[in-house]
Amino acid sequence: MATSRREFLKGCGALGAMIVSFNATPFSVLSAEGQGQLGTRTSHIDPQKLDSWLAVGADGMILACTGKCDFGQGIFTAQTQLVAEELCVPITRVNLIQCDTAITPDQGSTSGSQSTPTNFNSENLALAAASAREALLELASKELGEPVDQLTLANGVISTRTGRSVTYERLLGSKRFNIPLSKTAKRRSPAQWTVLGKPVPSLDRTALMTGQFEFLQAVRVPGMLHGRVVRPPEMGATVARVDEQSVQNISGLKKVVVRKDFVGVVAETQYQAILAARQLVVRWNPGPELPPQKQFFEHLQKQPSHDVLSVDSQDIEARLADASRIIRARYTYPYQMHGSVGTSCAVADVKPGSATIWSATQSAYPTRNIIAKLLNMPPDSVRVIYVRGSGCYGLNGADAVSFDAAVLSQAVDSPVRLQFSRQDEMMWENFGSACVVDHRAGLAPDGQIVAWDREDWVASLGNRPGYDQPGNVISGMLLGYEPEPLKPGPAKPPSGKLRNQSNTVPSYFAGCISGSCGGGGTIRSERVLTHTVRSPFFTGPLRSPLRIQNTFANECFMDELCAHAKADPVAFRLKHLQDSRTIGVIKAAAKAVNWEVRSPRISRPRTGVVSGRGIACVAYEGGNGYAALIAYVDVHLETGAVKPKRFVIALDCGPISNPDGLRNQIESGILQGMSRSLVEEVTWNEKRVTSIDWETYNSLHLDYEMPAIENVFVTPADVPATGAGETSITVTPAAIGNAIFDATGARLRDLPFTPERVKAALLEGRGVGKRA
Amino acid sequence: MSEISLTVNGRQSLVNVDPETPLLFVLNDELGLRGPRFGCGMAQCGACTVIMRGQVVRSCVMPVSAVGRDEVTTLEGLGTPEQPHSIQRAFIEEGAAQCGFCLSGVILTAKAVLDLNPDASDQEIRDALGGVLCRCFTHTRMLRAIRKYAEEKKHGNLPA
């Protein structure tokens, strides 16, 4: 990974066996029939063909191509292990190329905990590697004159029982496989694994620690200029006038670029570009006033909305009328930021007939199509090469900056490197959505939940731009494209299979639609109604998008019901669940901490520091990873400060590709979740976002005393691999909130759990259900 | 523009830049160094950290003209992939990174505090890291790696 991207690619080209000889004809359409994954666009690299995924070089190196890229989550190493495992070679024999629209298949976006389910089960990269192994065995069988079942395979050498052997490169070196993926190719089973499933150290480590790793921010191309953008002062502001004279004294300035409401500068050096961007006088027509932050959730609930009913048993009112107690609660979750440490960056080289963009986007092919649209070029003339940037955690500024860089490069007819300022990044990214959830549930005299009604309002504007919606991020909007419109309208009755809708549906719901029940729980009197409302700010996927918001609201409310039923939180959850894997992780977590079965405490100290425990669980997206987390926190009753001390998580994500990488993801997910639970919140005034740097947007720095974290992995036999990277963060806010309740008797229903809010909740009244 | 002489990672270079240019851009654009990185441009996150006179400096806010004769050490100046510095080795062994963008701030700040005070307590090390941000939240592994380096250093198992 230390090798520069461009040198590395030259190396790949030298193998000569690859699907595209891109050195010669980088953008030629080689086979036009291929369908991009997600069925969205035709790609010139056909994912049904083995040669689109794998090649064997004359030196025996395995070249593998993937459309799922690494931004620090470890998928580069894990995919390298996967290919090595299926082809029975050491990982040092695998060269993996990720996300380059000239070379790799279109796998859409690397997002949503989908890389593992997509590439590690029985399709795509995994199927390609298994197909390649079987094809090589077939070739060897012919070469050696022995049936396949008489052959053994190790280190890239296929041998007969009598000791005759042939290498992969001898069988195939530099030639194509020229076959489709084999639908019947068999994956090696976890019991056979020697490379996959092992804690292989991440392959980027040494380069990272010694400062050699080539981040996108370090990419430099010959003749490159530097750009900066000049964003509006507020959302909705439009350009009235740009005074180009105001920057004429800046040496090295090449051009002021204005296209509709997009304004940028290009100069010879970064510093000159920064000076020009600062000095450029732009008169803006003001944007609309923003709804006051203090009453934002009330505002949200009054707006026109697009409504979806995930489930509706239509007997809620009747069942609630019979309940011995009805409990209501309202939960709110703020806008939060990706807040990448490095601001987003891209390098674009736009020429009259072709364009190359080095980008940290999670969506290489969609970005290619959007840039083609913005530059008025055919998509095949644009190449997007993924290079890792600063960790993104979802849709940070990586797409927007790639669009901007392309526009600037086209305007000056030279390669341009563009990096955002901290304010460009934080003021204009697609924030994680704010939302509010109203719950209403009834309990029977025996404490069973008899009905649960749930209604939520989600603020939404824009999203991933996909293949044709540039206006879903700020750059596209400034260039004149509208965000995907919100179409207000009432909900249709639920139909078809239950859709979990980003964990909007609590784990405890039976999830019955027309008699077919797809939920994980036992509650049959159930309703889930979601209102999507136009947000005043851009929103988009932020690690565990809406799953963290929904799980916070669901799992804390479940804890409230448990307290009203005077039940033990583990036993109460198990009583309302039927999904064996959710039950499995809860039991595993409880066992790991030696969970003491008890109902909520009656009396608690009123001063000093109190301690509590809390549990939360999730079936991520209904079945893409399962986690139960137990949090232990201290709460300082005088200051309201919450101090997490220990987390124990049980996780079931099926067979684990790399336990070390998984632990890294799980631990950091909990800590990131802790930061989001305790301090993170986007702020604004009547005109604009005011959290624009690290003094105005809080994040737990490295001086924070971190809690202890323990992991337990639960791996049932014969289940597919699921996502895992977003499971632990999803359950963290609820586990902390429930532990605060256990410690203090105060229920925190608004995130983040600031000392002021904790103190207010303590004053408002201990005990359950005071705030209805 | 003026000609400025700089000593970075033991090597002297002559650059011709606006003297007000932040040191970071000179390191990245003129000298091709990848270790220090632009994070905020306001000395709030630590991604651009370098060491000068044994102290950590935020190179994003220091004009290159202010460097003078002081030698600048960047992350790549500590050790090489073949021969990493012992704090880098501790980070490699602990796998103490995810995206790794913040590492200059984390590793160089920890090294500087422990070089100054080899007996620094966990609290003192954390205090020194107060201005360093890791948004992947690899905190646990990073502090473990720093502790490992501190122990090795204290017990004299390290070459100087």
Contacts between the chains, C-beta under 8 A, distances in Angstrom:
chain1	res1	chain2	res2	distance
A	2	B	81	6.1
A	71	B	99	6.0
A	72	B	97	7.4
A	72	B	98	3.8
A	72	B	99	3.1
A	72	B	100	6.6
A	72	B	136	5.7
A	73	B	98	6.8
A	74	B	98	7.7
A	201	B	92	7.7
A	201	B	95	6.1
A	202	B	95	6.1
A	202	B	97	7.9
A	204	B	97	7.9
A	204	B	100	7.0
A	205	B	91	7.9
A	205	B	92	5.0
A	205	B	95	6.3
A	205	B	97	6.9
A	206	B	81	4.7
A	206	B	84	6.9
A	206	B	92	5.7
A	207	B	81	6.4
A	208	B	97	5.1
A	208	B	100	3.7
A	208	B	103	6.1
A	209	B	75	8.0
A	209	B	84	6.3
A	209	B	88	4.4
A	209	B	89	7.9
A	209	B	91	4.5
A	209	B	92	5.1
A	209	B	96	8.0
A	209	B	97	7.0
A	209	B	100	7.8
A	209	B	103	6.5
A	209	B	107	7.0
A	210	B	75	7.0
A	210	B	76	6.1
A	210	B	78	7.3
A	210	B	79	5.9
A	210	B	80	6.1
A	210	B	81	5.1
A	210	B	84	5.5
A	210	B	88	5.6
A	211	B	33	7.4
A	211	B	34	5.8
A	211	B	35	3.0
A	211	B	74	6.2
A	211	B	75	3.4
A	211	B	76	3.5
A	211	B	77	7.9
A	211	B	78	7.8
A	211	B	103	7.5
A	211	B	104	6.9
A	212	B	34	6.5
A	212	B	76	6.2
A	212	B	81	5.9
A	213	B	34	6.7
A	213	B	100	6.3
A	214	B	34	6.4
A	215	B	34	7.0
A	215	B	37	6.8
A	215	B	101	6.5
A	217	B	28	7.9
A	217	B	37	5.7
A	217	B	38	6.6
A	217	B	101	8.0
A	218	B	28	7.0
A	218	B	34	4.4
A	218	B	37	7.8
A	220	B	29	7.5
A	220	B	32	7.4
A	251	B	1	7.8
A	251	B	18	7.9
A	269	B	17	7.4
A	269	B	18	7.6
A	269	B	21	7.2
A	269	B	25	7.0
A	269	B	29	6.7
A	270	B	25	4.8
A	270	B	28	7.9
A	270	B	29	6.3
A	271	B	17	7.7
A	271	B	18	6.0
A	271	B	20	7.3
A	271	B	21	4.4
A	271	B	22	6.8
A	271	B	25	5.5
A	272	B	18	7.5
A	274	B	41	8.0
A	339	B	135	5.7
A	340	B	101	7.7
A	340	B	135	6.2
A	341	B	39	5.1
A	341	B	45	5.8
A	341	B	47	5.5
A	341	B	99	7.7
A	341	B	101	5.0
A	341	B	102	4.9
A	341	B	133	5.7
A	341	B	134	7.0
A	341	B	135	4.8
A	342	B	37	5.6
A	342	B	38	6.6
A	342	B	39	5.4
A	342	B	47	6.1
A	342	B	101	4.6
A	343	B	38	6.6
A	343	B	39	7.1
A	343	B	40	7.5
A	388	B	99	7.1
A	389	B	99	7.8
A	389	B	101	7.6
A	390	B	37	7.8
A	390	B	39	7.7
A	390	B	99	5.8
A	390	B	101	4.0
A	390	B	135	7.7
A	391	B	98	6.0
A	391	B	99	3.3
A	391	B	101	6.5
A	391	B	135	6.0
A	391	B	136	4.6
A	393	B	135	7.3
A	419	B	38	6.1
A	421	B	41	6.4
A	422	B	39	7.6
A	422	B	40	4.3
A	422	B	41	5.9
A	422	B	42	6.4
A	422	B	44	7.7
A	660	B	95	6.1
A	664	B	95	6.3
A	664	B	98	6.4
A	664	B	138	7.0
A	664	B	141	6.9
A	665	B	98	7.9
A	667	B	137	7.9
A	667	B	138	7.9
A	667	B	140	5.5
A	667	B	141	7.4
A	668	B	98	6.1
A	668	B	136	5.4
A	668	B	137	4.3
A	668	B	138	5.4
A	668	B	139	7.9
A	668	B	140	8.0
A	669	B	137	7.8
A	671	B	137	3.7
A	671	B	139	5.8
A	671	B	140	7.0
A	672	B	135	7.6
A	672	B	136	7.4
A	672	B	137	4.3
A	675	B	137	6.6
A	693	B	40	6.2
A	693	B	42	6.0
A	693	B	44	6.0
A	694	B	40	6.2
A	694	B	42	7.8
A	694	B	44	4.0
A	694	B	45	5.8
A	694	B	133	6.3
A	695	B	44	6.4
A	699	B	133	6.2
A	699	B	135	6.5
A	700	B	137	7.6
A	700	B	139	7.8
A	701	B	129	7.0
A	701	B	130	5.8
A	701	B	131	6.8
A	701	B	132	6.3
A	701	B	133	5.5
A	702	B	106	6.6
A	702	B	126	7.0
A	702	B	129	3.7
A	702	B	130	7.3
A	702	B	132	4.6
A	702	B	133	7.2
A	702	B	134	6.1
A	702	B	139	5.9
A	702	B	142	6.9
A	702	B	143	7.7
A	703	B	126	4.5
A	703	B	127	5.9
A	703	B	128	8.0
A	703	B	129	5.2
A	703	B	130	3.8
A	704	B	126	7.7
A	704	B	139	7.1
A	705	B	126	6.8
A	706	B	139	5.0
A	706	B	140	5.5
A	706	B	143	6.8
A	709	B	140	6.4
